[in-house]
Amino acid sequence: MSKETPVYGGQALLEGVMFAGQDHMITAIRRNDDSIDYYHLKKEKKPIYQKLKKVPFVRGVVALIESAGFGSRHLEFASSRYDVNPGEEDDGEEEEMSKLQMWLGVAVVGVLSFLFGKFIFTLVPMFMAELLKPWFPGKTIQILLETGFKLILLLAYLYIISMAPIIKRVFQYHGAEHKVINCYEAGVPLTVENVQKQSRLHYRCGSSFILFTVIVGLFVYFLVPTDPLWVRLVSRILLIPVVIGISFEVLQATNKVRNVPVLRYLGYPGLWLQLLTTKEPKDDQVEVAIASFKKLHEVEANPEIAATLHHD
């Protein structure tokens, strides 16, 4: 990829894919009647965010918050329409009530998922390592055990959810998203045949970022004491933004050196994890991903087109 080639990001959704450029975000989903529906969102560039995104080790946290906010709106569009027949979306007051219930549900589930995720992947591994302290009391072995348990929990979680049919399809769209980006960055025309020849793995993937937080955490934890237990507990929570910030920089660095013969291997752990979070997509799923990417290019070239798409 040349230095002049724009960088695009993406996100797999329920029966669809979202692609994001510098100013616009487009989601394409497959509807019940086999048609493709689109959703447009123009990025709101808040001055404070733009300034913070230029600060190393801080921009990762900002990017994570920003992508979560934007991504939730695309996820809401996809989840509320993918299994609804075109023309049956508007049901007056009943529809408004269902939207309210859905947003409340998303909010509750989001909060619970966040708390549960932090408990499972931050506190549980720590307590598991602490239980083995009578046999493995040293700081180094404790941190290694904690990281090992965290990695096992992460891999087990991803493997288990990947067996659910609906998650498997999301992971297939995740693979389609990566294939489209790889095809574009290779300078190859975006056809189903060309896209299917590409790898379903990509260095900038969020899955790689998740794994890097585990690896980076291993080294950061050596900087703080593991005793007493309450200090260990508090430090793990307070260090979450630090680990996220460093992990983001590591992710960006591995992407920049991915074409350097030796340094390219630095990103391999993240690519290996993507073998769990992506699946080989079917042709019709690749069609949706291509449609999303091409529509984004159309909107970037002519923003007026966005008015014809669904938007907030």
N, C-alpha and C positions, 0 to 999 in steps of 0.2 A: 504494500500500500504506500503510495507516495505521500509526501508531507502535505500536498495540496488536497488530498482526498478527505472530504468531510467525515467526521466520526459519528456513527449512528449507534443508538442503543435500542434495546427492545425488551419485551416482556411477553411471556406466554400467558394466555388467558383461557377461559372456558370456550372451546371451539373457536379460538381466534388468536391473533397476534397483534401486539402494539409495537409500533416503531416510533422513535423520537429523534428529531433533528435539533437544530439550534434554536428554532422558534416554535415549531409545531410538533404535535403528537397525533398519530393516526392509528386507530384500531380498526381491524377488519375481522368480522366474525361470520361463520357459516350459519345461515338460518335453516329452519325446518324445511322450507321449500327448495333448499339447495342454493339459494341466492346468497350474495355476499353483502353484508350491511356495514356501513362505516360510521365511525365516531371521530370527531375532530376536537382537539383541545389546544388552544394557544397557550404557550408557556407564559406565566406571569413572572416577569423578572423583577423581583423585589431588590432594591438597591443594597440592602444589608446582606442579602444572600449572595449577590454578585461580588461584593467585596470579600466576604468570608470564603467564597469558593476559590479565591486566589491565594489563600493562606495555606501553605503545606501543613498537613496533619490536622487541620481544622476542616478543610474542604470535604474530607471524607464523611464526616458526621453530617455536614450540611447537605451533601449530595444524597445521603441515605434518607434524611428527613424529607427532602424535596421529592425524591423519587417515590417514597411511600405515599406522600400526599397526592401526587399526580396519578400514580399507579392505581390507587384505590378507586378513582373516578372511572378509569378505563375498565377495571374489574367489575365495578357496579353495572356499567353499560352491558358488558358481555354476559354477566350472570343473570341479568334481568331480561335478556332478549334471545339468547341462543336457543332456548327451547320453547319460544313463544311464536306462534304463527304470525307472519306479517299482517298488519291490519288489526291485530287483537291487543295491541299494546295500550291503547287509551280506553279506560273504562270509567272515566269521570271521577266521582268522589271515591269510589271503591279503589281506583288505581292510586289516588293520592294517599289513601290509607295504607295500601300495600307498600307504597314507597316509604312511608313513614316507618312502618313496621320493619321494612328491610334495612333502612338506615340505622334504626335502633339495634336491630340484630347484628349488623355489621360492627357497630360501635362496641356492643357488649362482647361479641366474639373476638374482636380485635384486641380489646383490653385484656380479656381472659387469656387469649393466645400469647400475648406479649408477656404477661406475668408468668404463665405456665412455662413458656419457652425459656425465660430467664431462670426460673427455678430449676428446670430440668438440666439445662446445659451450662449453668454457672454454679449453682449451689449443690446439686446432687453429686456431681463428680468430686467436688471438694469434700463433702461429707463422707463419700465412699472411701476416699483416700485417707481421711481422718480416722475412719474405723480400723484401718490397717496400720495405724501409727505404732501400736505396741510392737509390731514385727518390723515395720519400716519407718523408723523415727526421723531419719535425716531429711533436711530441707530439700535436697536435690531429688531424692527418691520420692518424696511426697508430691513435688510438682510434676514429676514424670508420671506418677500414678494418676494424678488428677487430670493431666492432659490425655493420658491413655483412655481413661474412663469417658472423658468428654468426646473423644474421637469415636469410641465404640458406640456411644449413645447416638451420635450424629449419624453414623453409617447405618445403624439398626433402624433408626427413625425413617431415614430416606428409603431404605429397602422395603420396609413395611408399607409405607404409604404408596410406594410405586406399584404395589400389587393391586390397589384399588383401581377399577376400570376408568373412572373419571379422571383420576390423577395420572394414570398412564397416558390418556389422551392429551392432557395438559403437557406432560413431558414430551410427547410427540411433537406438539406445536412448539415446544422449547427447542427441540432439535431442528425443526423447520426454520425457526427464527435464526439460529446460528448458521444454518446452511445458506440462507439468503444473504446474511452479512458477509460470510466467507466468499460467496460467489461475487458479490458486489466489490469487495476489496481485492479480489483477484482480477477484476476488470473483465469478467466474463458476462455475456448477455444473460439476463434473468429469465430463463425458461425452466420449466419443470425438470427437463432432462439435465440441464446444466447444474441446477441447484442440487438435485439429488446426488450428483457426483461429489459434492463437497462434504467436508467433515461436519459432523454435528457438534463438534467441540469448538470452543473459542476462548481465547486468553482473557477477555474482559468480562467473562460471565460472572454473575452474582454468586454462583455456586462456588467458584474459585475463591471469591471474597470470603465466603463463610468458612472455608477450610483455612484460609490464611489467618482468620481471627483466632483459630485454635492454635496454629503454629506460632503466631506472634505472641499470643498470650503466654505460651510456654516460656519465652525469653523475658517478657515483661514481669512475670511473677517472681523471677529471681531477684528483682530489685526491691521487693517488699518482704517482710517477715511472714512466716507461716504460723507463728505462735505469738500470743495465745489465739484461740479459735476465733474470737470476736474480731480481732485485727485482720485475720485472714478473710473472714466473711465481708467485712466492710471494705477492705482493699479490693476485693474481686468486683464488688458493685461499683466502686468509684473509678476503677480502671477501665470499665467498659468503653467510655468514649475514647480513652487513650489507645486501647487495642484496636478499635474501629478506625481511628485516624491513621495509625501506622499501617494497618492492613490494607487500607485504600491506597496508600503510597506504594506498598509492595505490589499490589495488583497492577497499578499503572506502570511500575518499573518492569515487571515481567512481560507486559504487553509490548513495551518499547524495544525490548531485547529479544523478542520471539524469533527474529530472523538471524540472530547471532548464533553460530554453530554450537558453542558450548553453553552460553548463558540461556539459551532457549529452554534448557532442561529445568530451570528454576520454576517455570510455570507448570511443569508436568503434574505435580500433586493436585493442583486445581483441575486440570484436564481429566485426571483419573476420577475425581469425584463426579465430574459431569457424565461419566459413564452410567451413573445412577440417576442423575437429574434430567437427562435427556434420553429420548428414544428415537429410533429411526422413524421418520414421518411417512405417511402415505402421500400419494400424488395430490389428492384433493386437499390435504392439509398444507402442502407446499404451495398450492395455488392460492390459498388464503394469505399465506405469509408474503408471497410475491405481490398480491393485490394490495396489501397494506403498505408495503415498501414503495411500490409505484405510485400509489395515491399520495403518499407523503411527498414524493418528488414533485408531483403535479401541484400540490398545494404550495410547496416552497417556490415553485416557478410562477404560480399565479394564485396568491392568497385568496382571491375572490371566490375560488372554487369551494373554499371551506364553508361558505354560506349555504351550499346545497347539501351539506352533510349534517348529521346529528351533532349537536354541540350544546354546551351549557349556556 
